[in-house]
Amino acid sequence: MLTIKVLGSGCANCKRVEQIAHKAIEQLAVEAEVIKVTDYNKIMEYNILSTPGLVVNEKVVCSGRIPTPAEVTTWITNALS
């Protein structure tokens, strides 16, 4: 099972990244857990400079922007292989 983490304070951009992640999981029909990380100290453990951030299986795949649904789908697919 995949673990996907959305890093951020819970702002509109962070919520959008979470929605995109859920949609990609649904389209791929894979089993994944989406975790929202809002604690600043935990976010800093991932060494990103700006939020929102997206982590797939403990690998930072995006930070500081909203990824496209196609990008998220690709990252999830790559994590599965």
matplotlib code that plots the C-alpha trace (Angstrom):
import matplotlib.pyplot as plt

x = [0.0, 1.2, 1.6, 1.0, 1.6, 0.4, 2.6, 1.2, -0.7, -4.1, -4.4, -6.4, -3.4, -2.7, -6.3, -6.1, -3.1, -4.9, -7.9, -5.6, -4.0, -7.3, -8.5, -5.4, -5.7, -9.3, -8.5, -5.7, -7.7, -4.8, -4.8, -3.2, -3.3, -3.3, -2.0, -2.1, 1.0, 0.3, 2.9, 5.7, 8.5, 7.4, 7.2, 10.7, 12.0, 11.3, 13.7, 11.3, 11.5, 7.8, 4.4, 2.4, 4.5, 3.7, 5.5, 5.0, 6.4, 8.6, 10.1, 9.4, 8.0, 6.8, 7.0, 6.0, 3.4, 0.3, 1.1, -1.0, -3.2, -1.1, 2.1, 0.6, -0.7, 2.8, 4.5, 2.0, 2.5, 6.3, 6.1, 4.1, 6.8]
y = [0.0, 3.5, 6.2, 9.7, 12.8, 16.3, 18.8, 22.2, 24.3, 23.4, 26.4, 26.3, 25.1, 22.3, 21.2, 21.3, 19.0, 16.6, 16.5, 15.8, 13.0, 11.4, 11.7, 10.0, 7.2, 6.7, 6.7, 4.2, 2.0, 1.5, 1.2, 4.2, 6.2, 10.0, 11.7, 15.5, 16.8, 20.2, 20.2, 22.7, 20.6, 17.5, 19.4, 20.6, 17.0, 16.7, 19.6, 21.6, 25.3, 26.0, 24.3, 22.6, 19.5, 16.1, 12.9, 9.5, 6.6, 9.0, 10.5, 14.2, 14.5, 18.1, 21.3, 24.9, 24.4, 22.5, 19.6, 18.6, 15.5, 13.8, 14.4, 12.9, 9.9, 9.4, 9.6, 7.1, 4.7, 5.0, 4.3, 1.1, -0.3]
z = [0.0, -0.9, 1.6, 0.3, 2.5, 1.7, 3.5, 4.4, 6.8, 5.4, 3.0, -0.2, -2.2, 0.2, 0.0, -3.8, -3.8, -1.5, -3.9, -6.9, -4.9, -4.0, -7.6, -9.0, -6.5, -7.4, -11.2, -10.8, -8.4, -6.1, -2.3, -0.7, 2.5, 2.3, 5.3, 5.9, 7.7, 9.1, 11.9, 10.9, 12.5, 10.7, 7.4, 7.9, 8.3, 4.5, 3.8, 1.5, 1.2, 0.5, 0.7, -0.5, -0.6, -1.8, -0.6, -2.1, 0.0, 1.9, -1.3, -1.9, -5.4, -5.4, -3.3, -3.6, -6.3, -7.3, -9.5, -12.4, -12.1, -14.8, -12.7, -9.6, -11.6, -13.0, -9.5, -8.0, -11.0, -10.6, -6.9, -7.6, -9.9]

ax = plt.figure().add_subplot(projection="3d")
ax.plot(x, y, z, "-o")
ax.set_aspect("equal")
plt.show()
